[in-house]
């Protein structure tokens, strides 16, 4: 009888130790995405109805913009880019699709080529279309140009536009 009690206690202690140990589970295949919540990375999440310049070549530090020394900016993280997004928005076309536009300004003293593409989302912020093909935009020196993109579905409610330097 005493032997059964000892065996039972050893079994309980053993099971307790096993459940206390962490097990690493290796998952195969696709895994769910993780939302980044970090105050140091405020742009980590996609902001709908926005335009983002994704090419670091189109951005420059303010105190050395395009090879020139600029004294009017502080040494803190002030940035000025080669391209500025002057305006953007969307409206419904006659067929009910979403027509979006982006107005860009070239801040350089030479012509630039940039490319734009869009992703479209529905009312629940689920991607339903895109990305579209890259659309080339030619910007004269210190000039303004725009790009327009249309969704093909009528259930689109939001957009996200990416801009990169022309290739």
C-alpha positions as CSV (number, residue, x, y, z in Angstrom):
1,X,0.0,0.0,0.0
2,X,2.8,2.4,0.9
3,X,4.5,1.5,-2.4
4,X,1.3,2.6,-4.3
5,X,1.2,5.9,-2.5
6,X,4.8,6.6,-3.3
7,X,4.3,5.7,-6.9
8,X,1.3,7.9,-7.1
9,X,3.2,10.9,-5.6
10,X,6.1,10.3,-8.0
11,X,3.6,10.3,-10.9
12,X,2.0,13.5,-9.7
13,X,5.4,15.2,-9.2
14,X,6.5,14.0,-12.7
15,X,3.4,15.3,-14.4
16,X,3.7,18.6,-12.6
17,X,7.3,19.0,-13.8
18,X,6.3,18.0,-17.4
19,X,3.5,20.6,-17.5
20,X,5.8,23.3,-16.1
21,X,8.4,22.8,-18.8
22,X,7.9,25.0,-21.9
23,X,7.6,23.1,-25.2
24,X,8.6,24.7,-28.4
25,X,6.1,24.0,-31.1
26,X,7.5,24.0,-34.7
27,X,4.8,24.9,-37.1
28,X,5.0,24.2,-40.8
29,X,3.4,26.1,-43.6
30,X,2.0,29.6,-43.5
31,X,1.8,31.4,-40.2
32,X,-0.4,34.4,-39.3
33,X,1.1,37.8,-39.6
34,X,2.1,39.8,-36.6
35,X,1.0,43.4,-36.1
36,X,4.0,45.5,-35.1
37,X,3.1,47.8,-32.1
38,X,6.3,49.8,-31.5
39,X,6.4,53.5,-30.7
40,X,9.7,53.7,-32.6
41,X,8.1,52.3,-35.7
42,X,4.9,54.3,-36.2
43,X,4.8,53.6,-40.0
44,X,5.0,49.8,-39.5
45,X,1.3,49.3,-40.2
46,X,-0.4,50.1,-43.5
47,X,-2.4,53.3,-43.3
48,X,-5.3,53.1,-45.7
49,X,-6.0,56.0,-48.0
50,X,-2.4,57.0,-47.9
51,X,0.6,57.5,-50.3
52,X,4.0,56.2,-49.2
53,X,7.4,56.7,-50.9
54,X,9.0,53.3,-50.5
55,X,12.3,54.1,-52.2
56,X,15.0,55.4,-49.9
57,X,16.7,57.0,-52.9
58,X,13.9,59.5,-53.1
59,X,14.5,60.6,-49.6
60,X,17.5,62.6,-48.3
61,X,18.8,64.1,-45.1
62,X,18.0,67.8,-44.8
63,X,21.5,69.0,-44.0
64,X,22.9,67.3,-47.2
65,X,20.1,67.5,-49.7
66,X,21.3,66.6,-53.2
67,X,24.9,67.3,-52.4
68,X,24.4,70.8,-51.1
69,X,24.8,71.9,-47.4
70,X,21.6,73.3,-46.0
71,X,21.7,75.4,-42.9
72,X,18.0,76.2,-42.4
73,X,17.1,72.8,-41.0
74,X,18.1,71.6,-37.5
75,X,20.4,68.6,-37.1
76,X,17.5,66.6,-35.7
77,X,15.7,64.1,-37.9
78,X,14.5,66.7,-40.4
79,X,14.1,65.2,-43.9
80,X,13.3,66.6,-47.3
81,X,12.8,64.3,-50.3
82,X,13.3,64.6,-54.0
83,X,9.6,64.1,-54.4
84,X,6.7,65.5,-52.4
85,X,3.2,64.2,-52.3
86,X,1.2,67.4,-52.8
87,X,-2.3,65.9,-52.8
88,X,-4.1,62.6,-53.1
89,X,-7.7,61.3,-53.0
90,X,-10.3,59.2,-54.5
91,X,-13.8,59.4,-56.0
92,X,-16.3,57.1,-57.6
93,X,-16.2,56.8,-61.4
94,X,-19.4,56.6,-63.5
95,X,-19.2,52.8,-63.4
96,X,-18.9,52.7,-59.6
97,X,-15.2,51.8,-59.4
98,X,-12.8,53.8,-57.3
99,X,-10.7,56.4,-59.2
100,X,-7.7,57.6,-57.2
101,X,-5.2,60.3,-58.0
102,X,-1.8,61.4,-56.6
103,X,-0.2,64.8,-57.3
104,X,3.6,64.8,-57.0
105,X,6.1,67.6,-57.0
106,X,9.7,67.3,-58.1
107,X,11.9,69.1,-55.7
108,X,15.1,68.8,-57.7
109,X,16.7,70.8,-60.4
110,X,16.6,68.0,-62.9
111,X,13.8,65.8,-64.4
112,X,12.8,62.7,-62.5
113,X,10.9,59.5,-63.3
114,X,8.9,57.8,-60.6
115,X,6.5,54.9,-60.6
116,X,3.2,54.5,-58.7
117,X,1.1,51.5,-57.9
118,X,-2.0,51.0,-55.8
119,X,-3.6,48.3,-53.7
120,X,-7.4,48.4,-53.1
121,X,-9.3,47.3,-50.0
122,X,-13.0,46.7,-49.2
123,X,-15.1,48.2,-46.4
124,X,-13.7,45.6,-43.9
125,X,-10.2,46.7,-44.9
126,X,-9.5,43.4,-46.6
127,X,-7.3,43.6,-49.8
128,X,-9.5,42.9,-52.8
129,X,-7.3,44.1,-55.6
130,X,-3.8,44.8,-56.5
131,X,-1.2,45.7,-56.6
132,X,-1.7,47.4,-59.9
133,X,1.1,47.5,-62.5
134,X,3.7,50.2,-61.9
135,X,2.7,53.4,-63.7
136,X,5.5,55.6,-64.8
137,X,5.2,59.4,-64.1
138,X,7.6,61.9,-65.6
139,X,8.3,65.0,-63.5
140,X,10.0,68.1,-65.0
141,X,12.5,69.9,-62.9
142,X,10.7,71.6,-60.0
143,X,7.5,70.5,-61.8
144,X,4.2,68.9,-60.8
145,X,2.6,65.8,-62.3
146,X,-0.1,63.3,-61.3
147,X,-1.0,59.7,-61.7
148,X,-4.5,58.2,-61.8
149,X,-5.4,54.6,-61.0
150,X,-8.7,52.8,-61.2
151,X,-10.0,49.8,-59.3
152,X,-11.7,47.1,-61.4
153,X,-14.2,46.1,-58.7
154,X,-17.0,48.3,-57.3
155,X,-16.7,47.1,-53.7
156,X,-13.5,48.9,-53.1
157,X,-13.5,51.5,-50.4
158,X,-9.9,52.2,-49.5
159,X,-6.5,52.5,-51.3
160,X,-2.8,52.4,-50.5
161,X,-0.3,53.9,-53.0
162,X,3.4,53.1,-53.2
163,X,5.9,55.3,-55.0
164,X,9.4,54.4,-56.1
165,X,12.1,55.8,-58.4
166,X,11.7,54.8,-62.0
167,X,13.6,51.8,-63.2
